[in-house]
């Protein structure tokens, strides 16, 4: 079943789709060193088997959708490490292939979402959480930055492009323009705080940007506090009429200066029922949400290991 079909079924009252959790925390749990501006993309370059193992851990936990290890993988970021354009293209392509292998090995349908983070993720200075990149970085510049990477990811044939952790409308506009005409559906998820994007725009205005865009098959939020999800999901559903994706972080706070998480966690799989009632069709976790949390989420939504396509005759990934 194509991803758009599974998404429509979930939005129409069928089984919700379970998204995976944070890739970086699972890689750290596997012993990987992420103390680098490339973050998880460093492992993509140096030890790709660890990436596939992390994806497999989330499949075992019950994930129906896997996000690739390309969030912080950019031509510019790789160039700083001496990785040329041709090699960077291979690495971006491999991020989709690694997730696809883990999906194809699953005993049920699992879809692959190619992650594309914001410009601030490449800067590795925490600016993805506010989108204030300085003078000279507007829609046109951001579109030029994003387009080459999205072209490579789309050519690798993921099921959907995940334009994620978007801080505000300026970057969302650029990302949607950069994704236009690539032949792959996209979802657009903002990082939010309270009732606004991290850049400070009302969520209704931010989601309205995608309402009439046919390439956008879903909208939503990610990398936000769990308590901010329900309002955002309801607003996204009301404004766009599209399926909604929600994957908050653990509830801890990220401090860019120390590159550390602080404060108590508040992610609770039991909250998923409320997010589902608010309109979420795809639910998962972001930073610091691990396989155990996703297993609990899957159990809350449709039983442990009971993926959205289980028992319906859908075979391996080649059948999707």
C-alpha positions as CSV (number, residue, x, y, z in Angstrom):
1,X,0.0,0.0,0.0
2,X,1.4,3.5,-0.9
3,X,2.1,5.7,2.1
4,X,-0.6,8.1,1.0
5,X,-3.2,5.3,1.2
6,X,-2.1,4.2,4.6
7,X,-2.1,7.8,5.8
8,X,-5.6,8.4,4.4
9,X,-6.8,5.2,6.1
10,X,-5.4,6.3,9.4
11,X,-6.9,9.7,9.1
12,X,-10.2,8.2,8.2
13,X,-10.5,6.2,11.4
14,X,-8.4,3.2,10.6
15,X,-5.3,2.2,12.6
16,X,-3.0,5.0,13.5
17,X,0.5,4.9,12.1
18,X,3.3,4.6,14.6
19,X,6.4,6.7,13.9
20,X,9.8,5.9,15.3
21,X,11.6,7.8,18.0
22,X,14.8,9.8,18.3
23,X,17.6,8.3,16.2
24,X,20.4,10.1,18.0
25,X,19.5,8.7,21.5
26,X,19.2,5.2,20.1
27,X,22.6,5.6,18.4
28,X,24.1,6.8,21.7
29,X,22.5,3.8,23.4
30,X,24.3,1.6,20.9
31,X,27.6,3.2,21.9
32,X,28.0,5.8,19.1
33,X,29.8,9.1,19.7
34,X,27.7,12.0,18.5
35,X,29.8,14.8,19.8
36,X,30.1,16.4,16.4
37,X,28.4,19.1,14.4
38,X,27.2,16.4,12.0
39,X,25.5,14.6,14.9
40,X,23.8,11.4,13.6
41,X,25.1,12.2,10.1
42,X,28.6,11.4,11.5
43,X,27.5,7.8,12.1
44,X,26.0,7.7,8.6
45,X,29.4,8.4,7.2
46,X,31.5,6.4,9.6
47,X,29.4,3.4,10.8
48,X,26.3,2.9,8.7
49,X,25.5,-0.5,10.2
50,X,24.7,1.3,13.4
51,X,22.1,3.4,11.6
52,X,20.4,0.2,10.2
53,X,20.5,-1.4,13.7
54,X,18.8,1.7,15.2
55,X,16.1,1.5,12.6
56,X,15.6,-2.2,13.3
57,X,15.3,-1.4,17.0
58,X,12.3,0.9,16.2
59,X,10.8,-1.7,13.9
60,X,10.9,-4.2,16.7
61,X,9.3,-1.7,19.0
62,X,6.3,-1.4,16.6
63,X,7.1,1.6,14.3
64,X,5.3,1.7,11.0
65,X,7.3,4.6,9.7
66,X,11.1,5.2,9.9
67,X,12.8,8.6,9.6
68,X,16.1,8.5,7.8
69,X,19.5,9.6,9.2
70,X,19.5,12.7,7.0
71,X,18.2,15.4,9.3
72,X,21.6,17.0,9.8
73,X,23.2,15.6,6.5
74,X,23.8,18.5,4.1
75,X,26.3,19.2,1.4
76,X,27.6,22.2,3.4
77,X,28.0,20.2,6.6
78,X,29.8,17.4,4.9
79,X,32.1,19.8,3.1
80,X,33.3,21.2,6.4
81,X,34.5,17.6,7.1
82,X,36.3,17.4,3.8
83,X,33.5,15.2,2.2
84,X,33.1,16.2,-1.5
85,X,29.8,16.6,-3.3
86,X,29.8,13.2,-4.9
87,X,30.5,11.4,-1.7
88,X,27.9,13.5,0.1
89,X,25.4,12.5,-2.5
90,X,26.2,8.8,-1.9
91,X,25.7,9.3,1.9
92,X,22.4,11.1,1.5
93,X,21.2,8.3,-0.8
94,X,22.4,5.7,1.6
95,X,20.3,7.2,4.4
96,X,17.2,6.2,2.5
97,X,18.6,2.8,1.6
98,X,19.5,1.9,5.2
99,X,16.0,2.7,6.4
100,X,14.5,0.8,3.5
101,X,16.5,-2.3,4.3
102,X,15.2,-2.2,7.9
103,X,11.7,-1.7,6.6
104,X,11.9,-4.5,4.1
105,X,13.1,-6.9,6.8
106,X,10.0,-6.2,8.9
107,X,7.2,-8.7,9.2
108,X,4.6,-6.0,8.2
109,X,4.6,-3.0,6.0
110,X,6.9,-0.2,7.2
111,X,7.3,3.1,5.3
112,X,10.4,5.3,4.9
113,X,10.3,9.1,5.5
114,X,13.4,11.0,4.3
115,X,14.2,13.5,6.9
116,X,15.1,17.1,5.9
117,X,15.9,19.4,8.8
118,X,16.0,23.2,8.8
119,X,18.9,25.4,7.9
120,X,19.7,25.8,11.6
121,X,20.4,22.1,11.9
122,X,23.4,22.5,9.6
123,X,24.6,25.4,11.7
124,X,24.5,23.2,14.8
125,X,24.0,26.2,17.1
126,X,20.4,25.7,18.2
127,X,19.0,28.2,15.7
128,X,16.5,25.6,14.4
129,X,14.6,26.5,17.5
130,X,14.0,30.1,16.6
131,X,14.8,30.4,12.8
132,X,16.6,33.8,13.2
133,X,19.5,33.2,10.9
134,X,20.5,36.8,10.3
135,X,20.4,39.2,7.4
136,X,20.7,37.8,4.0
137,X,19.0,34.4,4.8
138,X,15.5,34.7,3.5
139,X,13.2,32.5,1.5
140,X,15.2,32.6,-1.7
141,X,18.5,31.7,0.1
142,X,16.8,29.0,2.1
143,X,15.2,27.5,-1.1
144,X,18.7,27.4,-2.8
145,X,20.1,25.7,0.3
146,X,17.4,23.0,0.6
147,X,16.7,22.1,-3.1
148,X,19.9,20.1,-3.9
149,X,19.5,17.9,-0.8
150,X,15.8,17.3,-1.4
151,X,16.6,16.4,-5.0
152,X,19.0,13.7,-3.9
153,X,16.6,12.4,-1.2
154,X,13.7,12.3,-3.6
155,X,15.8,10.4,-6.2
156,X,16.4,7.7,-3.5
157,X,12.7,7.0,-3.6
158,X,11.5,7.3,0.0
159,X,7.8,7.0,0.6
160,X,7.5,10.6,1.8
161,X,9.8,13.6,2.4
162,X,9.7,14.7,6.0
163,X,10.3,18.5,6.2
164,X,10.7,18.6,9.9
165,X,11.5,20.8,12.9
166,X,10.7,23.8,10.8
167,X,10.9,26.9,13.1
168,X,8.6,29.2,11.1
169,X,6.8,30.3,8.0
170,X,9.8,31.7,6.2
171,X,11.6,28.4,6.2
172,X,8.4,26.5,5.6
173,X,7.8,28.5,2.5
174,X,11.3,27.9,1.2
175,X,11.1,24.1,1.9
176,X,7.8,23.7,0.1
177,X,9.2,25.6,-2.9
178,X,12.3,23.5,-2.8
179,X,10.3,20.3,-2.8
180,X,8.0,21.3,-5.6
181,X,8.0,19.0,-8.6
182,X,10.2,16.3,-7.1
183,X,7.5,13.7,-7.4
184,X,7.5,12.6,-3.8
185,X,4.8,13.6,-1.3
186,X,5.9,15.7,1.7
187,X,4.8,16.3,5.3
188,X,5.5,19.6,7.0
189,X,6.0,19.6,10.7
190,X,6.8,22.7,12.8
191,X,8.6,22.9,16.1
192,X,6.3,24.9,18.4
193,X,6.1,26.4,21.8
194,X,2.7,27.0,23.3
195,X,0.3,28.2,20.6
196,X,2.9,29.5,18.2
197,X,5.8,28.4,16.0
198,X,9.3,28.8,17.5
199,X,9.6,31.9,15.3
200,X,6.5,33.3,17.0
201,X,3.8,33.0,14.4
202,X,0.3,31.8,15.3
203,X,-0.1,28.2,14.4
204,X,-3.2,28.8,12.4
205,X,-1.2,31.1,10.0
206,X,1.7,28.6,9.8
207,X,-0.5,25.7,8.9
208,X,-2.5,27.7,6.4
209,X,0.6,27.8,4.3
210,X,0.2,24.1,3.5
211,X,-3.6,23.9,3.2
212,X,-3.9,24.3,-0.6
213,X,-0.5,22.7,-1.4
214,X,-1.2,19.4,-3.1
215,X,2.2,18.0,-2.6
216,X,1.7,18.2,1.2
217,X,0.0,15.0,2.4
218,X,0.2,15.7,6.1
219,X,1.1,18.5,8.5
220,X,1.9,18.6,12.2
221,X,4.5,19.2,14.9
222,X,7.7,17.6,16.1
223,X,10.5,18.3,18.6
224,X,8.2,20.2,21.0
225,X,7.1,19.6,24.5
226,X,4.4,16.8,24.8
227,X,2.0,19.3,26.5
228,X,2.0,21.5,23.3
229,X,0.9,18.7,21.0
230,X,-2.9,18.5,21.5
231,X,-3.6,22.2,20.6
232,X,-1.2,22.1,17.7
233,X,-2.8,18.9,16.3
234,X,-6.3,20.3,16.6
235,X,-5.3,23.5,14.9
236,X,-3.5,21.7,12.1
237,X,-6.5,19.5,11.4
238,X,-8.9,22.4,11.5
239,X,-6.9,24.7,9.3
240,X,-5.7,22.3,6.6
241,X,-8.2,19.4,6.6
242,X,-5.1,17.1,6.0
243,X,-3.9,14.2,8.1
244,X,-1.8,15.2,11.1
245,X,1.7,14.0,12.2
246,X,2.8,14.5,15.9
247,X,6.1,13.4,17.4
248,X,7.2,15.5,20.4
249,X,10.4,15.1,22.3
250,X,10.8,13.8,25.8
251,X,9.8,17.1,27.4
252,X,13.4,17.8,28.5
253,X,14.9,21.1,27.4
254,X,17.9,21.4,25.0
255,X,20.6,23.9,25.8
256,X,22.7,24.7,22.8
257,X,25.5,26.2,24.8
258,X,26.3,23.1,26.7
259,X,24.8,20.7,24.1
260,X,22.9,18.9,26.8
261,X,19.4,18.1,27.9
262,X,18.0,19.3,31.2
263,X,14.9,19.0,33.3
264,X,12.4,16.2,33.8
265,X,10.9,14.2,31.0
266,X,7.1,14.3,30.4
267,X,6.6,12.0,27.4
268,X,3.8,9.6,28.3
269,X,2.4,7.1,25.8
270,X,-0.9,7.4,27.5
271,X,-1.2,10.9,26.0
272,X,-1.4,9.4,22.5
273,X,-5.1,8.7,22.9
274,X,-5.7,12.4,23.4
275,X,-3.5,13.3,20.4
276,X,-5.4,10.8,18.3
277,X,-8.8,12.3,19.3
278,X,-7.4,15.7,18.4
279,X,-6.8,14.5,14.9
280,X,-3.3,12.9,14.8
281,X,-3.0,10.0,12.3
282,X,0.8,9.5,12.7
283,X,2.2,9.5,16.2
284,X,5.8,9.0,17.4
285,X,8.6,10.6,19.3
286,X,11.5,12.9,18.6
287,X,14.6,13.6,20.8
288,X,15.1,11.4,23.8
289,X,12.1,9.2,23.0
290,X,13.5,5.7,22.6
291,X,12.3,2.2,21.5
292,X,10.7,1.5,24.9
293,X,8.6,4.6,24.6
294,X,7.6,3.7,21.0
295,X,6.7,0.2,22.1
296,X,4.4,1.7,24.8
297,X,3.0,4.0,22.2
298,X,2.3,1.2,19.8
299,X,0.6,-0.8,22.6
300,X,-1.5,2.2,23.4
301,X,-2.6,2.7,19.8
302,X,-3.0,-0.8,18.5
303,X,-1.3,-3.5,20.5
304,X,2.4,-4.3,20.8
305,X,3.9,-5.0,17.4
306,X,0.5,-4.6,15.8
307,X,1.5,-2.3,13.0
308,X,-1.1,-0.5,10.9
309,X,-0.7,-2.8,8.0
310,X,-0.4,-6.1,9.9
311,X,-2.7,-8.9,8.8
312,X,-3.8,-7.4,5.5
313,X,-1.7,-9.3,3.1
314,X,0.9,-6.5,2.6
315,X,4.2,-8.2,2.0
316,X,7.7,-6.7,2.1
317,X,8.6,-3.2,1.2
318,X,8.8,-4.1,-2.4
319,X,5.0,-4.5,-2.4
320,X,4.4,-0.9,-1.2
